[in-house]
């Protein structure tokens, strides 16, 4: 939620501080004109480093270092010294890593070679180029466009090939491909944002390039107001820069995009494994204002048999919107209510905005303890900064201090004791009402007292973009201290690169329009490519009331997204699944039920994300980087299609307000219609239907599924189903654990790998050993083989017939095999002629 009036500080800065001039025509944004530009294009000296090269340009220093064979760091220091080597995003371990290099210099260039990359800096003009060892250019400075400083403002310019494409930067608006667009990074409360709105809630200065089948990633680690331009201002050039701070960026080599994401995660961290219940259906609104109403929602969900796990409370459950309080008039039995909801198998997530009501002499514990510990942000004169937000006059924690984060984390103790399961950090851009910038004044002072940083004071321009991330960090770390073996669930609206270490996120205050339904897909895909694979968008739209069909289609789509939360604003109509009558409810229920059947597949994909950095929802090029002859991303030909995990392709209509048929372009190879089991390939023409969201399974995939449950608390009754789609490189896996604790880190988990091979006589199926110490809920396997071209089958298990193995062929040529679980087995499934 957010105020309707907003003025974007970065835009004001660019308009009021930056002016046009002779050099301004060559920049993506106007530049400071108060001083002559300082251009890095004069070679003065060079020296080899153990892991790179250092070049001097008069008093400036340029360093390119290899942190590993495939990760480079580029830094620039003015006035003969480097800036402080500290980062909110990149771990100290990664920054201090070093790879051995071979120096390579000649009469025209200086540089070095790693096991994967070659770096050259031209003596003539300091032109930097990075290639692979075969000479393919991965990134190079734009000719005639040197790195340029205007006072503290600076900009870097890179050549932009005609066939290069750009992805990432988090939940920015517009198409999936950033080419031809420009963006400002300044966390902004963007209530009712639209397709042209920029900036919005998060600043994640990382993007991934795809060029002729090769990928690199670029992390511009600068927390100040920054901007990116991908050829919008000047054809053939992309650029990035900031209002101040360090010129410090990383180049991450693939060559495939999955490898880029893996190395980006090495720099900025992996997301923690979320609790299983967070993947269930979540119901919310601003606000369920009374205990009675929340209980009614819970009862209705169970009565209508709509599988669900999570209920949310927005700010109205608090006393006068004050964080860490409870309105005892509206919620007279808060702890008892939570207990009763748990008996119904619901988890409760409550909002805790970061603004603390300014209430001297009132015994408001968050304020009195915060003042006593000197934990609030201050004005330049040393007084505590007070700004207006939902509780009225408010003060703001100094999350740049470890001691303040420790204090903040302890504020959750009472909620944890009462049984609250998760927490929602909203308004943490930070949003401040009744100021010209709708955030803290830029002169507000932040005291940095943080391991890895020099102890100092910084103004809000430097800290603004990391403030929300450090808020979610304080929450996450505090919950771990309060419940050391429980997985925290934190949902944050604002963040920065690396924020995935602490919180899941959502796309903010979207609108109940078909265009926003369409925009959901590229937003979530780019969030995933930016580290935030655990993300969602408010189902049905936050601002406004959705039309019946729109809510139905949105619930369908959210079935195949990491977070499935139905949420809406205060003035809108009811938006729960049962609104609009039984026909719409039936469709919505069916898709939510399918999500619960797919939980083993979804949870396995989530665990993969926590090891590799590969998100749950993925653009097609992530799994099919070589799908096109010229190496361009297949997604450019298939707007709004995406992968749910590695093996399920979801194909919503790119323009959901149109009734025309549309084409679905499948990646190379065979596919199966997920709903019918029919084999398909190539380009399909689809006629939109209200009750059908096209989904396809990759040939060669094995999808683990479970019997339907009404919540993740409920133990599935029946076999684990392995939906097998025969094809090349046939494989799959399942990961399981207790879903809530950290015991999996001690070996209390289960992993089973599956494979299959198409033979002349049928199939060979292998069920691997059960790895780990966790005991699964299933005692039986049910393998469903799609596209079986016989009316029966002969099955051998480990080469022998076994009375415990049964088989049958049902509708749509689906063969089902049932056999006991518990050990490694090999099945030979042979055709029997009709």
C-alpha positions in Angstrom: 0.0 0.0 0.0 1.2 3.5 -0.5 0.1 7.2 -0.8 -1.4 8.4 -4.0 1.0 11.3 -4.3 4.7 10.7 -4.9 7.6 12.7 -6.2 10.6 10.8 -7.3 13.8 12.1 -5.8 16.1 10.8 -8.5 14.1 12.5 -11.2 14.2 15.7 -9.2 17.9 15.4 -8.9 18.4 14.9 -12.6 16.2 17.8 -13.4 17.5 20.3 -10.8 21.1 19.2 -10.3 22.0 18.0 -13.7 21.9 20.4 -16.7 22.5 20.1 -20.3 25.8 21.0 -21.9 28.3 20.1 -24.6 28.9 16.7 -23.0 25.3 16.1 -21.9 24.2 15.1 -25.4 26.5 12.0 -25.0 24.9 10.8 -21.8 21.8 8.8 -20.9 20.9 11.6 -18.5 22.0 15.1 -18.2 25.2 15.6 -16.2 26.6 18.0 -13.7 27.8 21.2 -15.3 29.4 22.8 -12.3 32.9 21.5 -13.3 34.6 20.3 -16.4 34.3 16.6 -17.1 37.1 14.4 -16.0 37.7 11.8 -18.7 39.6 8.6 -18.3 41.3 8.3 -21.6 44.9 9.1 -20.9 47.4 6.2 -20.3 50.0 7.2 -17.8 51.4 3.9 -16.4 50.5 0.3 -15.9 51.6 -2.5 -13.5 50.7 -6.2 -13.2 48.9 -7.5 -10.2 48.9 -11.0 -8.9 45.3 -11.3 -10.2 45.0 -8.6 -12.7 46.3 -5.2 -13.9 46.4 -1.7 -12.6 46.5 1.3 -15.0 46.9 5.0 -14.1 45.4 7.9 -15.9 47.1 10.9 -14.4 45.9 10.8 -10.8 43.2 8.2 -11.4 43.7 4.4 -10.9 41.9 1.7 -12.8 42.0 -1.8 -11.6 40.7 -5.0 -13.2 41.1 -8.0 -11.0 40.1 -11.7 -11.5 38.2 -13.0 -8.5 37.9 -16.3 -10.3 38.5 -17.5 -13.9 35.0 -16.2 -14.8 34.4 -13.2 -12.5 36.2 -9.9 -13.0 36.0 -6.8 -10.8 36.6 -3.3 -12.3 37.2 -0.4 -9.9 38.3 3.2 -10.4 39.8 5.5 -7.8 40.4 9.2 -8.2 43.0 11.3 -6.6 45.6 8.5 -6.4 43.7 6.1 -4.2 40.9 3.5 -4.3 37.6 4.0 -2.4 36.9 1.9 0.6 36.5 -1.8 -0.2 33.2 -2.5 1.4 29.8 -3.7 0.1 26.3 -4.2 1.2 25.8 -6.7 -1.7 28.9 -8.7 -2.3 30.4 -10.9 0.4 33.9 -10.2 1.8 34.9 -13.7 0.8 34.0 -13.1 -2.8 35.6 -9.6 -3.0 38.8 -10.9 -1.6 39.0 -14.0 -3.8 41.8 -14.1 -6.3 42.5 -16.2 -9.4 45.9 -16.7 -11.0 46.3 -14.8 -14.2 48.9 -14.6 -17.0 50.0 -11.1 -17.9 49.6 -10.2 -21.6 51.0 -6.8 -22.8 52.3 -5.5 -26.0 52.9 -2.1 -27.7 49.2 -1.3 -27.9 47.5 -3.0 -24.9 48.1 -4.1 -21.4 46.1 -6.9 -19.8 45.9 -10.5 -18.7 44.3 -13.9 -19.3 42.5 -16.2 -16.9 41.4 -19.8 -17.5 38.2 -18.4 -19.3 38.7 -14.7 -20.2 41.1 -12.3 -21.8 41.3 -8.6 -20.7 42.8 -5.9 -22.7 43.2 -2.1 -22.0 44.4 0.0 -24.9 47.4 2.3 -24.2 46.0 4.8 -26.7 42.7 5.6 -24.9 42.2 3.1 -22.0 39.5 1.3 -24.1 38.7 -1.9 -22.0 37.6 -5.1 -23.8 36.8 -8.5 -22.4 36.7 -11.6 -24.6 36.6 -15.3 -24.2 39.7 -17.3 -25.1 38.4 -17.8 -28.6 38.3 -14.0 -29.2 34.5 -13.5 -29.0 33.9 -10.1 -27.5 31.8 -10.3 -24.4 32.0 -6.6 -23.3 33.9 -3.6 -24.5 33.9 0.1 -23.9 32.1 2.2 -26.5 34.7 3.8 -28.9 35.0 7.5 -28.2 32.9 7.3 -25.1 35.4 7.0 -22.2 34.5 6.7 -18.5 33.6 10.2 -17.5 33.3 12.0 -14.2 31.4 15.3 -13.5 32.3 16.0 -9.9 31.0 12.9 -8.1 28.7 11.9 -10.9 30.1 9.4 -13.4 29.1 7.2 -16.3 30.4 4.1 -18.0 29.7 3.5 -21.7 29.8 0.1 -23.5 29.3 -1.0 -27.1 25.8 -2.4 -27.7 25.8 -4.9 -30.6 22.7 -5.0 -32.7 21.9 -8.5 -31.7 22.6 -8.3 -27.9 19.7 -8.5 -25.4 19.5 -7.4 -21.8 17.6 -8.8 -18.8 17.4 -8.2 -15.1 17.3 -5.0 -12.9 14.6 -6.6 -10.8 10.9 -5.7 -11.0 11.2 -2.9 -13.6 8.4 -2.2 -15.9 8.2 -2.9 -19.6 9.1 -5.8 -21.7 11.3 -8.7 -20.6 14.2 -7.5 -22.8 15.6 -4.2 -21.5 17.0 -3.3 -24.9 15.8 0.2 -26.0 14.8 1.1 -22.4 16.3 3.2 -19.7 15.9 3.0 -15.9 16.6 4.9 -12.7 17.5 3.0 -9.5 15.9 4.8 -6.6 13.6 2.8 -4.3 10.2 4.4 -4.6 6.7 3.9 -3.2 4.9 3.5 -6.5 1.3 3.1 -5.7 -0.7 2.3 -8.8 2.4 2.1 -10.9 1.8 1.7 -14.6 3.8 0.4 -17.6 5.7 3.7 -18.0 6.4 4.2 -14.3 10.0 4.3 -13.2 11.5 3.9 -10.7 9.5 1.6 -8.5 10.3 -0.4 -5.3 13.6 -2.1 -5.7 17.1 -1.2 -6.9 18.9 -4.3 -8.1 21.8 -3.0 -10.3 22.4 -6.3 -12.0 21.7 -7.3 -15.6 22.4 -10.3 -17.8 23.3 -10.1 -21.5 22.6 -12.6 -24.2 24.6 -12.3 -27.5 24.9 -15.0 -30.1 24.3 -17.7 -27.5 26.9 -16.3 -25.0 26.0 -14.6 -21.7 27.6 -12.4 -19.2 26.3 -10.6 -16.1 27.1 -7.1 -14.9 26.7 -6.1 -11.3 27.1 -2.3 -10.7 27.7 -2.2 -7.0 26.7 1.3 -6.2 24.0 2.2 -3.7 23.5 5.8 -4.8 20.8 7.0 -7.2 22.0 5.3 -10.4 20.7 4.8 -13.9 21.0 2.4 -16.8 20.4 3.1 -20.5 20.2 0.3 -23.1 20.4 2.2 -26.3 17.5 4.4 -25.7 19.5 7.6 -25.7 22.2 6.6 -28.2 22.0 3.8 -30.7 24.7 1.3 -30.3 25.7 2.2 -26.8 24.5 1.1 -23.4 25.6 2.8 -20.2 25.3 3.0 -16.5 26.4 5.5 -13.9 25.5 7.0 -10.5 25.2 10.4 -8.7 28.1 9.5 -6.4 29.9 6.7 -4.6 32.3 4.2 -6.0 32.8 3.1 -9.6 32.8 -0.6 -8.9 31.4 -3.2 -11.1 31.7 -7.0 -11.7 31.6 -8.9 -15.0 30.4 -12.5 -14.6 31.0 -14.9 -17.5 28.8 -17.9 -18.4 29.0 -18.7 -21.2 25.5 -20.1 -20.6 23.0 -17.9 -18.6 22.6 -20.5 -15.8 26.3 -20.3 -15.1 26.0 -16.5 -14.9 23.3 -16.7 -12.3 25.3 -19.3 -10.3 28.3 -16.9 -10.2 26.1 -13.9 -9.4 24.9 -15.9 -6.4 28.5 -16.6 -5.5 28.9 -12.8 -5.3 25.7 -11.7 -3.6 24.5 -14.9 -1.8 21.9 -17.6 -2.3 18.3 -17.3 -1.0 17.5 -19.5 2.1 15.1 -22.4 1.7 11.7 -21.0 2.5 9.3 -23.0 4.7 7.0 -25.3 2.8 3.9 -23.6 3.9 4.9 -20.4 2.1 4.3 -22.2 -1.2 0.7 -22.8 -0.3 -2.2 -20.5 -1.3 -2.1 -17.2 0.7 -5.1 -15.0 1.4 -4.7 -11.3 2.3 -6.2 -7.9 2.0 -5.8 -4.3 3.3 -7.4 -5.1 5.7 -9.1 -7.9 7.6 -9.9 -5.4 10.3 -11.3 -7.6 13.0 -10.7 -11.0 14.5 -14.2 -11.9 13.6 -13.7 -11.2 9.9 -10.4 -13.1 9.8 -12.0 -16.1 11.4 -14.8 -16.0 8.8 -12.3 -16.0 6.0 -10.5 -19.1 7.5 -13.8 -20.9 8.0 -15.0 -20.2 4.5 -11.7 -21.4 2.9 -12.1 -24.7 4.7 -15.8 -25.0 4.1 -15.4 -24.5 0.4 -12.4 -26.8 0.3 -10.1 -24.3 -1.2 -6.6 -25.5 -0.3 -4.8 -22.8 1.6 -2.0 -22.2 4.2 -1.5 -18.5 5.0 -3.6 -15.6 6.2 -2.3 -12.1 6.4 -3.0 -9.1 8.6 -2.3 -5.6 7.3 -1.8 -2.5 9.4 -5.4 -2.3 10.8 -4.8 -5.1 13.3 -2.5 -2.7 15.1 -3.4 0.0 17.6 -3.6 3.2 15.6 -1.3 1.7 12.9 1.6 1.5 15.4 4.0 -1.4 14.6 4.4 -4.1 17.1 1.0 -3.4 18.8 -2.3 -5.1 18.7 -5.7 -3.4 18.7 -7.4 -5.3 21.6 -10.8 -3.9 20.6 -10.7 -5.4 17.1 -8.6 -8.5 18.1 -9.7 -9.2 21.7 -8.1 -12.7 21.7 -5.1 -12.4 19.5 -3.1 -15.4 20.8 -6.2 -17.5 21.1 -7.1 -16.7 17.5 -3.7 -17.7 16.3 -4.0 -21.0 18.2 -7.4 -21.6 16.6 -6.1 -20.8 13.1 -3.3 -23.3 13.6 -5.9 -25.9 14.6 -7.4 -25.2 11.2 -3.9 -25.5 9.6 -3.4 -21.8 8.9 -0.3 -19.8 9.4 -0.5 -16.1 10.2 1.8 -13.5 8.6 1.6 -10.0 10.1 2.8 -6.7 8.8 5.6 -4.8 10.6 6.3 -1.5 8.9 9.7 0.0 9.8 8.4 3.4 10.9 8.0 3.6 14.7 5.4 6.0 16.1 6.9 9.1 17.6 5.4 8.8 21.1 7.5 10.2 23.9 6.3 9.5 27.4 3.7 7.0 26.3 5.3 3.7 27.3 5.3 2.6 23.6 8.1 0.1 23.9 9.6 0.2 20.4 10.0 4.0 20.8 11.2 4.1 24.3 13.8 1.3 23.8 14.8 2.8 20.5 15.5 6.2 22.0 17.3 4.6 24.9 19.6 2.7 22.6 20.1 5.6 20.2 18.6 3.5 17.3 16.9 6.2 15.2 18.0 8.1 12.1 19.1 11.7 12.7 19.0 15.1 11.1 22.3 16.9 10.3 22.0 18.8 13.6 21.9 15.6 15.6 18.2 15.6 16.4 16.1 12.5 15.6 14.4 12.7 12.2 10.6 12.6 12.4 8.5 12.0 9.4 4.8 11.2 8.8 3.6 7.8 7.8 0.6 5.6 8.8 0.9 6.1 12.6 1.4 9.8 12.1 4.7 11.4 13.2 7.3 8.5 13.1 10.9 7.8 13.6 13.1 5.4 11.6 15.6 2.8 12.8 19.2 3.1 11.8 19.5 -0.2 10.0 23.1 0.6 9.0 24.2 -0.2 12.6 24.4 -3.8 13.6 23.3 -2.9 17.1 20.2 -1.4 15.8 19.4 -4.5 13.7 19.9 -6.6 16.8 17.5 -4.3 18.7 14.9 -4.5 15.9 15.0 -8.3 15.8 14.2 -8.6 19.5 11.0 -6.6 18.9 9.4 -9.7 17.3 9.7 -11.7 20.5 6.1 -11.3 21.6 4.7 -12.1 18.2 6.8 -15.2 18.0 5.7 -16.3 21.4 2.1 -15.9 20.4 2.6 -18.0 17.3 2.9 -15.6 14.4 4.6 -17.5 11.6 5.9 -14.8 9.3 6.4 -11.1 8.9 5.9 -8.6 6.1 8.2 -5.5 5.9 6.3 -2.9 3.9 6.8 0.8 3.2 10.6 0.3 3.5 11.8 2.3 0.5 11.4 4.1 2.9 8.1 5.8 2.2 7.5 9.1 4.1 4.5 11.2 3.6 4.3 15.0 3.4 7.9 15.5 2.2 8.8 16.9 -1.3 10.5 13.6 -2.2 8.1 11.2 -0.4 11.0 9.7 1.4 13.6 10.9 3.9 15.3 14.3 3.1 18.6 13.7 1.2 20.5 15.4 4.0 19.3 12.9 6.6 22.3 11.3 8.3 23.0 7.6 8.6 25.6 6.2 11.0 27.4 3.3 9.4 28.6 1.0 12.2 28.8 -2.3 10.5 31.5 -5.1 10.2 33.4 -4.7 7.0 32.8 -0.9 6.8 34.7 2.0 8.2 32.7 3.6 11.0 31.4 6.9 9.5 28.3 9.0 8.7 26.6 9.0 5.3 23.7 11.0 4.0 20.5 9.5 2.7 21.6 9.6 -0.9 24.1 6.8 -0.2 21.9 4.7 2.0 18.4 5.1 0.5 18.6 2.1 -1.9 19.9 -0.3 0.8 17.6 0.8 3.6 14.8 -1.6 2.8 17.2 -4.5 2.4 18.8 -3.8 5.8 15.3 -3.7 7.3 14.6 -7.2 6.0 18.0 -8.3 7.1 17.3 -7.1 10.7 14.0 -9.0 10.6 15.4 -12.2 9.2 18.4 -12.3 11.6 16.2 -11.4 14.5 13.9 -14.2 13.8 16.8 -16.7 13.6 18.0 -15.6 17.0 14.5 -15.9 18.5 13.9 -19.3 17.0 17.3 -20.7 16.0 16.1 -23.8 14.3 13.0 -22.4 12.5 13.1 -21.0 9.0 12.1 -17.4 9.0 9.6 -16.1 6.4 10.1 -12.4 5.6 8.4 -10.6 2.8 9.9 -7.3 1.8 8.8 -4.6 -0.7 12.1 -2.7 -1.1 15.5 -4.2 -1.5 18.9 -4.1 -3.2 21.3 -6.6 -4.8 21.9 -9.4 -2.3 18.5 -8.9 -0.5 17.5 -12.4 -1.5 19.7 -13.6 1.4 17.0 -12.3 3.8 13.6 -12.1 2.3 11.1 -13.0 -0.4 9.5 -10.2 -2.3 6.5 -9.1 -4.3 5.9 -6.6 -7.1 4.1 -4.0 -5.0 1.0 -2.1 -5.5 -0.2 -3.3 -8.9 -3.6 -2.7 -10.3 -6.6 -4.9 -11.1 -6.2 -4.6 -14.9 -5.5 -7.0 -17.7 -2.4 -5.1 -18.5 -1.0 -5.7 -15.0 -1.8 -9.3 -15.4 0.3 -9.3 -18.5 3.1 -7.4 -16.9 3.3 -9.9 -14.0 5.3 -12.4 -16.1 8.2 -10.2 -17.2 8.4 -8.6 -13.8 8.7 -12.0 -12.0 11.1 -13.3 -14.6 13.5 -10.4 -14.3 13.2 -10.5 -10.5 14.3 -14.2 -10.7 17.2 -13.3 -13.0 18.2 -10.7 -10.4 18.5 -13.1 -7.5 14.9 -12.9 -6.2 13.6 -16.3 -7.3 11.1 -16.3 -4.4 8.7 -13.7 -5.6 5.1 -13.0 -6.5 2.6 -10.4 -7.6 -0.7 -9.5 -5.8 -3.2 -11.9 -7.3 -6.1 -10.0 -8.8 -4.3 -6.7 -8.5 -4.0 -4.6 -5.4 -5.5 -1.3 -6.6 -9.1 -1.6 -7.7 -11.6 -4.4 -8.0 -11.0 -7.1 -10.7 -13.6 -8.2 -13.2 -14.7 -11.8 -12.5 -12.8 -13.3 -15.5 -9.7 -11.3 -14.7 -9.5 -12.7 -11.2 -10.0 -16.2 -12.4 -7.3 -15.9 -15.0 -4.9 -14.3 -12.4 -5.5 -17.2 -10.0 -4.8 -19.6 -12.8 -1.5 -17.9 -13.6 -0.4 -17.6 -10.0 -0.7 -21.3 -9.6 2.6 -21.5 -11.5 4.5 -18.8 -9.6 6.6 -19.0 -6.5 4.3 -17.0 -4.2 0.6 -17.3 -4.7 -1.0 -14.5 -2.6 -4.4 -12.9 -3.3 -4.2 -9.4 -2.0 -6.2 -6.2 -2.5 -6.6 -2.7 -1.1 -8.9 -1.1 1.5 -11.4 0.4 -0.9 -11.9 -2.5 -3.2 -14.6 -5.2 -3.2 -14.0 -8.6 -1.8 -11.4 -10.6 -3.7 -11.5 -14.1 -2.2 -11.7 -17.1 -4.5 -15.5 -17.6 -3.9 -16.6 -14.1 -5.0 -18.4 -14.0 -8.4 -20.3 -17.2 -7.9 -19.9 -21.0 -8.0 -18.8 -21.2 -11.7 -15.8 -18.9 -11.2 -15.0 -20.4 -7.8 -14.9 -23.9 -9.3 -12.3 -22.9 -11.9 -10.2 -21.1 -9.3 -10.4 -24.0 -6.8 -9.3 -26.4 -9.5 -6.1 -24.5 -10.2 -5.3 -24.0 -6.6 -5.8 -27.7 -6.1 -3.4 -28.4 -9.0 -0.8 -26.2 -7.3 -1.0 -28.4 -4.2 -0.7 -31.6 -6.3 2.5 -30.0 -7.8 4.0 -29.1 -4.4 6.7 -31.8 -4.6 7.8 -30.4 -7.9 7.7 -26.8 -6.8 9.5 -27.5 -3.5 12.2 -29.4 -5.4 12.7 -26.5 -7.7 12.9 -24.1 -4.7 15.6 -26.3 -3.1 17.5 -26.2 -6.4 17.3 -22.4 -6.3 18.9 -22.3 -2.9 21.9 -24.3 -4.2 22.4 -22.8 -7.7 20.7 -19.4 -7.8 18.5 -20.6 -10.7 15.0 -19.2 -10.1 11.8 -21.2 -9.9 10.1 -19.3 -12.8 12.5 -18.9 -15.7 12.6 -17.4 -19.2 12.9 -20.0 -21.9 16.5 -19.0 -22.8 17.7 -20.1 -19.3 16.9 -23.8 -20.2 17.2 -23.5 -24.0 20.1 -21.1 -24.7 20.7 -22.7 -28.1 17.0 -22.8 -29.2 17.5 -20.4 -32.1 19.9 -20.6 -35.1 21.4 -17.1 -34.4 21.5 -17.4 -30.6 18.9 -14.8 -29.9 16.7 -15.6 -26.8 13.6 -17.7 -27.8 11.6 -15.5 -25.4 11.6 -12.7 -28.0 9.5 -14.9 -30.2 7.1 -16.0 -27.5 5.9 -13.0 -25.3 4.9 -14.0 -21.8 5.7 -17.7 -22.0 7.8 -19.0 -19.2 9.1 -22.1 -17.5 7.8 -23.2 -14.1 10.8 -25.1 -12.9 12.9 -26.8 -15.6 10.2 -28.9 -17.2 6.8 -27.2 -17.3 6.1 -24.4 -19.8 3.3 -22.0 -19.1 1.8 -20.1 -22.0 -0.7 -17.3 -21.1 -1.9 -15.0 -23.8 0.4 -12.0 -24.1 -2.6 -9.7 -24.4 -5.3 -11.2 -22.1 -7.9 -8.5 -23.0 -8.1 -9.8 -26.6 -10.3 -12.7 -27.7 -8.2 -13.7 -30.7 -6.3 -16.9 -31.0 -2.6 -16.8 -30.4 0.5 -18.8 -31.2 2.5 -20.8 -28.6 6.0 -21.4 -29.8 7.5 -24.5 -28.1 11.3 -24.9 -27.7 12.9 -27.6 -29.9 11.9 -31.2 -29.2 8.7 -32.9 -28.2 6.3 -31.6 -25.6 3.1 -32.9 -24.0 0.0 -31.0 -23.2 0.0 -31.1 -19.4 -3.8 -31.3 -19.2 -4.5 -33.9 -21.8 -1.2 -35.9 -22.2 -1.2 -35.3 -26.0 2.2 -35.0 -27.6 2.8 -31.7 -29.3 5.7 -29.8 -30.9 6.6 -26.7 -32.8 4.1 -23.8 -33.0 0.5 -24.3 -31.7 -2.5 -22.1 -32.3 -4.5 -21.6 -29.1 -8.0 -20.2 -28.7 -8.3 -18.5 -25.3 -10.7 -20.2 -22.9 -11.6 -18.9 -19.4 -11.0 -22.2 -17.7 -7.8 -23.2 -19.5 -4.3 -21.9 -19.0 -2.1 -23.7 -21.5 0.7 -25.7 -19.8 3.2 -28.1 -21.5 5.6 -30.7 -20.1 9.0 -31.3 -21.7 9.5 -34.7 -23.3 12.1 -36.4 -21.1 10.8 -35.0 -17.8 9.6 -36.8 -14.7 7.3 -34.6 -12.6 6.8 -35.6 -8.9 3.2 -35.0 -7.7 1.2 -35.8 -4.6 -2.4 -36.5 -3.7 -4.5 -33.4 -3.0 -4.3 -31.9 0.5 -6.1 -28.9 2.0 -2.9 -27.5 3.5 0.8 -28.4 3.8 0.2 -29.5 7.3 -1.9 -32.4 6.0 0.0 -35.6 5.2 -0.8 -36.7 1.7 -2.7 -40.0 1.6 -1.6 -42.3 -1.2 1.4 -42.8 -3.5 3.9 -40.3 -4.8 3.0 -39.9 -8.4 5.8 -39.7 -11.0 4.4 -38.2 -14.1 6.7 -39.4 -16.8 6.9 -37.9 -20.3 9.1 -40.1 -22.4 11.9 -38.4 -24.4 15.7 -37.9 -24.6 17.8 -37.4 -21.4 14.8 -38.4 -19.4 15.2 -37.5 -15.7 13.7 -35.9 -12.7 14.1 -35.7 -8.9 12.3 -35.0 -5.7 13.6 -33.2 -2.6 11.8 -33.4 0.8 12.4 -32.4 4.4 10.2 -31.5 7.4 9.3 -28.1 5.7 9.9 -25.8 8.7 13.2 -26.4 10.5 16.9 -26.1 9.6 17.4 -29.8 10.3 17.9 -30.4 6.6 21.3 -28.8 7.0 22.3 -31.6 9.3 21.3 -34.3 6.9 17.6 -34.6 7.7 16.4 -34.4 4.1 15.4 -36.8 1.3 16.5 -36.7 -2.3 15.7 -39.3 -4.9 16.7 -39.1 -8.6 14.8 -40.7 -11.3 15.6 -41.5 -14.9 14.1 -43.3 -17.9 15.2 -44.5 -21.3 13.1 -45.2 -24.3 13.9 -48.7 -25.7 12.7 -50.6 -28.8 10.3 -52.6 -26.7 9.1 -49.8 -24.3 10.8 -48.1 -21.4 13.5 -48.6 -18.8 12.8 -46.6 -15.6 15.2 -46.2 -12.8 14.3 -45.1 -9.3 17.4 -44.1 -7.4 18.5 -44.6 -3.8 16.9 -42.4 -1.1 19.6 -39.9 -0.1 19.5 -38.3 3.4 17.9 -39.3 6.7 14.4 -37.9 6.2 11.6 -40.5 6.0 9.0 -39.6 3.3 5.3 -39.7 3.7 4.8 -42.1 0.7 5.0 -45.8 0.8 4.1 -46.4 -2.8 5.1 -45.0 -6.2 2.6 -44.5 -9.0 4.4 -43.9 -12.3 2.2 -42.3 -15.0 3.6 -42.7 -18.4 2.2 -40.2 -20.9 1.7 -41.2 -24.6 1.8 -45.0 -24.1 1.1 -46.5 -27.5 -0.2 -49.8 -26.3 -3.3 -51.0 -24.5 -1.4 -52.8 -21.9 2.2 -53.4 -20.6 4.4 -56.2 -19.3 6.5 -55.0 -16.3 9.6 -56.4 -14.8 11.2 -55.0 -11.6 14.9 -55.6 -11.3 14.5 -58.2 -14.1 11.8 -60.2 -12.4 8.0 -60.3 -12.3 6.7 -59.0 -9.0 3.1 -59.4 -7.7 3.4 -56.1 -6.0 3.7 -54.3 -9.3 0.5 -53.4 -11.1 -0.2 -51.7 -14.4 -3.1 -50.2 -16.2 -3.7 -48.0 -19.3 -6.3 -45.3 -18.9 -7.7 -42.4 -20.9 -5.4 -40.5 -23.3 -3.0 -43.5 -23.4 -1.7 -42.9 -19.9 0.0 -45.9 -18.4 0.1 -46.2 -14.6 2.5 -48.4 -12.8 2.2 -48.9 -9.0 4.9 -50.5 -6.8 6.3 -50.2 -3.3 8.7 -47.4 -2.4 11.7 -47.6 -0.1 14.6 -48.9 -2.3 16.4 -48.4 -5.5 14.6 -50.2 -8.4 14.9 -50.7 -12.1 11.7 -51.3 -14.1 11.5 -52.7 -17.6 8.2 -51.8 -19.2 7.5 -53.6 -22.4 4.6 -53.1 -24.9 2.0 -55.6 -25.5 0.4 -55.5 -28.9 -3.3 -54.6 -29.1 
